[in-house]
Amino acid sequence: MYKTIIIKKGQAVDTRFNLKDGAGSDAVHTTPIYAYAVCKLSTDTNLEGIGLAFTLGAGNKLVCDAIDYLVRHIEGMEINSLMANFGETYKMMADDPNLRWLGPHKGVVHLALAAVVNACFDLWAKSKEVPLWKLLIDLSPEALANTLDFSYYEDILPKEEAIALLIAQQQGKQNREKILEIGYPGYDTSIGWFNYSDDKVADNIKKAMDNGFTAMKLKVGAKDAGRDIRRAALVRKIAGDKATIMFDANQQWNLPQAIAICKELRELDPFWIEEPTHPDDVQAHVKLASTVDVKLALGEHVPNKMVFKNFIQSGCMSFNQVDAVRVGGVSEFILISLLSKKYNIPVVPHVGDMGQIHQHLVLYNHVSVGHPALLLEHIPHLREHFKFPVRIENSRYQTPQEPGMSSDLLYY
Amino acid sequence: MYKTIIIKKGQAVDTRFNLKDGAGSDAVHTTPIYAYAVCKLSTDTNLEGIGLAFTLGAGNKLVCDAIDYLVRHIEGMEINSLMANFGETYKMMADDPNLRWLGPHKGVVHLALAAVVNACFDLWAKSKEVPLWKLLIDLSPEALANTLDFSYYEDILPKEEAIALLIAQQQGKQNREKILEIGYPGYDTSIGWFNYSDDKVADNIKKAMDNGFTAMKLKVGAKDAGRDIRRAALVRKIAGDKATIMFDANQQWNLPQAIAICKELRELDPFWIEEPTHPDDVQAHVKLASTVDVKLALGEHVPNKMVFKNFIQSGCMSFNQVDAVRVGGVSEFILISLLSKKYNIPVVPHVGDMGQIHQHLVLYNHVSVGHPALLLEHIPHLREHFKFPVRIENSRYQTPQEPGMSSDLLYY
């Protein structure tokens, strides 16, 4: 039995946060304002569904306006019956004829979809009084598959194959549930924001290591390649040979530049190089990955399952950074995770939500989908704004126990 | 010498048009409302720049809001100095840090960019008192290249190569200018909208042929493949063996469906099959084109130069349907045309603007870029709303003579 909970009204809330002292800066965004386009679902109970999409700055308003339009599709529905066949509602929202021409399935309207979808999953978990990871892990493969929209995946991952994949992964599930006790490993993205001075980076690395982090990331993509090389070498030197280090160019290089600088950066033995060039250019990534022996991490700006399908098939993606607050929410995130598993590409999410939702999703990915428990990005800058902030101990995410997906903010 | 014209203010106008009796219907949009997100530039003279982006229905408002944000980049600028180096301003707008996270370069924000860019080109041509096609044809290759943003094209079409291509095409230019006299050939898209009855389609074909059209298009993509086959055969039968006929699925098929039905449709000798499946799925189109011997026309929903680059490189695109009111305006349209020319793929634009702007652009493409003068889509449903509507005689577009790009609407 479950509570009967009717979605009375959905509305968007435009929340923005100034960051201090260069935090959050990258090669493209030098003075970022982190923004959530929040979808808030009120119900006939005291429960609220909260779903986030992540953007930067003034454009957040556009996503909020699209949320206010999209929520009409779910107002009046009972949450458990909605989620019993959510894939169909997902497709109806994704293909809304008034918005489809604005994509399809990308940009403002797809970010709005992310927020609405996430609010539904949040409310669903709250209605069952369980954390999202537990809700997902406890679903049967069929029930999970019913929350996904397989359209245009008929040639690569039809529904029956997804269910078979999940059934096959039930072997070993109990063993993988240990992760719930030991905590999911995190890596520190905040040691090396683009605007930080070399001294500050050096200091941050030491602090991160004191806090138990053995994996960390530096922002690169400077106009002056020498700056990138110098700072990358600094990270390797201070973090030591055993540390896992990554470099993130935030799409700043064109292909010839990317090839040239990746040849130099690979000497520092990076675990991955992230977003080297334009996120729509699959073939440029194929060329880079086949020219320079580095592993590429991609997906932060890959808009939907179709482009992920092309990246996954192309062979250039070594780490899949799908982000549930950037693609069409938890539903599309899981579908992409399943396809990624079929191709044995680990999912290491970008965390536009600062890790709040993704701590649930990586647990699900590991326990039920059989992805390795590799790493989850840690960015602490917004933790004071969340009701249930991420808890990290000795660099490991502590498994959240509160009902829902932990994305409730303290104020709206 | 040219007039000095300062852009005082830019503002968006949300214009929508109901269509009657099934006109405009396709497999995805059964009751379409055609909408223009218009960017209107007021100046210190009586000239206005008018730029269009095309969408369907309620989402148009989002594009208008994004236009109102974007125009700040050009307010206060003098049009001729702006256009002398427009590629830089284009890049600045495309990469606006407040909007870039909403793409990049796709969806609502990119459609807004289209409207702003088109308004600039319109005003530029009006300032010189020439039609857009003449402005473009008379520009030197270097001056033309300065209006384009070559970023991320360094590996495939650097600026120097684009200039060299244009210089090479100066041979034969005079001969190709004959098109200005004889008019550019049109094809009729309005014979076979999705909701039209078989009888109405039959009747429309006869009317089109009476009006001199020898090329026409049918909307397919029905849930019942039998309907598609029946109607496609009807078109071939009535139009005759010599007619050029095309079938447009508006993304409705998944890959297995597309392969199955294209095998049947090819027996009717179509000139092309358009948008068979999801427009982001390059690899599905590659698979289809290599499995079934049909030519694919693609691009109506390809969002930007990067995805066009991938389609063009992939070899699956036989006809390039780039649309200047869907990608980043005239500037990105021309860049994509140049790349398409390098790969010998003809440009046959989708006309979200009903052909108003594209009649200028195909003349430029033929005369200066050396593309064949193949076909330009003709859709008459909004002609009553334009100040200088398209003039078609015996299926040929009559070369527009009014200054600008002919996209002024009668009211705003």
Chai-1 contact restraints between the chains, C-beta under 6 A:
chainA,res_idxA,chainB,res_idxB,connection_type,confidence,min_distance_angstrom,max_distance_angstrom,comment,restraint_id
A,H29,B,P97,contact,1.0,0.0,6.0,A-B,restraint_1
A,T55,B,W101,contact,1.0,0.0,6.0,A-B,restraint_2
A,T55,B,L102,contact,1.0,0.0,6.0,A-B,restraint_3
A,L56,B,W101,contact,1.0,0.0,6.0,A-B,restraint_4
A,G57,B,N98,contact,1.0,0.0,6.0,A-B,restraint_5
A,A58,B,N98,contact,1.0,0.0,6.0,A-B,restraint_6
A,G59,B,N98,contact,1.0,0.0,6.0,A-B,restraint_7
A,G59,B,L99,contact,1.0,0.0,6.0,A-B,restraint_8
A,G59,B,L102,contact,1.0,0.0,6.0,A-B,restraint_9
A,L62,B,L62,contact,1.0,0.0,6.0,A-B,restraint_10
A,L62,B,D65,contact,1.0,0.0,6.0,A-B,restraint_11
A,L62,B,V108,contact,1.0,0.0,6.0,A-B,restraint_12
A,D65,B,L62,contact,1.0,0.0,6.0,A-B,restraint_13
A,P97,B,H29,contact,1.0,0.0,6.0,A-B,restraint_14
A,N98,B,G57,contact,1.0,0.0,6.0,A-B,restraint_15
A,N98,B,A58,contact,1.0,0.0,6.0,A-B,restraint_16
A,N98,B,G59,contact,1.0,0.0,6.0,A-B,restraint_17
A,L99,B,G59,contact,1.0,0.0,6.0,A-B,restraint_18
A,W101,B,T55,contact,1.0,0.0,6.0,A-B,restraint_19
A,W101,B,L56,contact,1.0,0.0,6.0,A-B,restraint_20
A,L102,B,T55,contact,1.0,0.0,6.0,A-B,restraint_21
A,L102,B,G59,contact,1.0,0.0,6.0,A-B,restraint_22
A,L102,B,G107,contact,1.0,0.0,6.0,A-B,restraint_23
A,L102,B,V108,contact,1.0,0.0,6.0,A-B,restraint_24
A,G103,B,G107,contact,1.0,0.0,6.0,A-B,restraint_25
A,K106,B,K106,contact,1.0,0.0,6.0,A-B,restraint_26
A,K106,B,G107,contact,1.0,0.0,6.0,A-B,restraint_27
A,G107,B,L102,contact,1.0,0.0,6.0,A-B,restraint_28
A,G107,B,G103,contact,1.0,0.0,6.0,A-B,restraint_29
A,G107,B,K106,contact,1.0,0.0,6.0,A-B,restraint_30
A,G107,B,G107,contact,1.0,0.0,6.0,A-B,restraint_31
A,G107,B,V108,contact,1.0,0.0,6.0,A-B,restraint_32
A,V108,B,L62,contact,1.0,0.0,6.0,A-B,restraint_33
A,V108,B,L102,contact,1.0,0.0,6.0,A-B,restraint_34
A,V108,B,G107,contact,1.0,0.0,6.0,A-B,restraint_35
A,V108,B,V108,contact,1.0,0.0,6.0,A-B,restraint_36
A,Y152,B,N254,contact,1.0,0.0,6.0,A-B,restraint_37
A,Y152,B,H278,contact,1.0,0.0,6.0,A-B,restraint_38
A,E154,B,N254,contact,1.0,0.0,6.0,A-B,restraint_39
A,E154,B,P256,contact,1.0,0.0,6.0,A-B,restraint_40
A,D155,B,L255,contact,1.0,0.0,6.0,A-B,restraint_41
A,D155,B,P256,contact,1.0,0.0,6.0,A-B,restraint_42
A,N254,B,Y152,contact,1.0,0.0,6.0,A-B,restraint_43
A,N254,B,E154,contact,1.0,0.0,6.0,A-B,restraint_44
A,L255,B,D155,contact,1.0,0.0,6.0,A-B,restraint_45
A,P256,B,E154,contact,1.0,0.0,6.0,A-B,restraint_46
A,P256,B,D155,contact,1.0,0.0,6.0,A-B,restraint_47
A,H278,B,Y152,contact,1.0,0.0,6.0,A-B,restraint_48
A,H278,B,M306,contact,1.0,0.0,6.0,A-B,restraint_49
A,D280,B,M306,contact,1.0,0.0,6.0,A-B,restraint_50
A,D280,B,V307,contact,1.0,0.0,6.0,A-B,restraint_51
A,D281,B,M306,contact,1.0,0.0,6.0,A-B,restraint_52
A,V282,B,N310,contact,1.0,0.0,6.0,A-B,restraint_53
A,Q283,B,N310,contact,1.0,0.0,6.0,A-B,restraint_54
A,Q283,B,Q313,contact,1.0,0.0,6.0,A-B,restraint_55
A,M306,B,H278,contact,1.0,0.0,6.0,A-B,restraint_56
A,M306,B,D280,contact,1.0,0.0,6.0,A-B,restraint_57
A,M306,B,D281,contact,1.0,0.0,6.0,A-B,restraint_58
A,V307,B,D280,contact,1.0,0.0,6.0,A-B,restraint_59
A,N310,B,V282,contact,1.0,0.0,6.0,A-B,restraint_60
A,N310,B,Q283,contact,1.0,0.0,6.0,A-B,restraint_61
A,Q313,B,Q283,contact,1.0,0.0,6.0,A-B,restraint_62
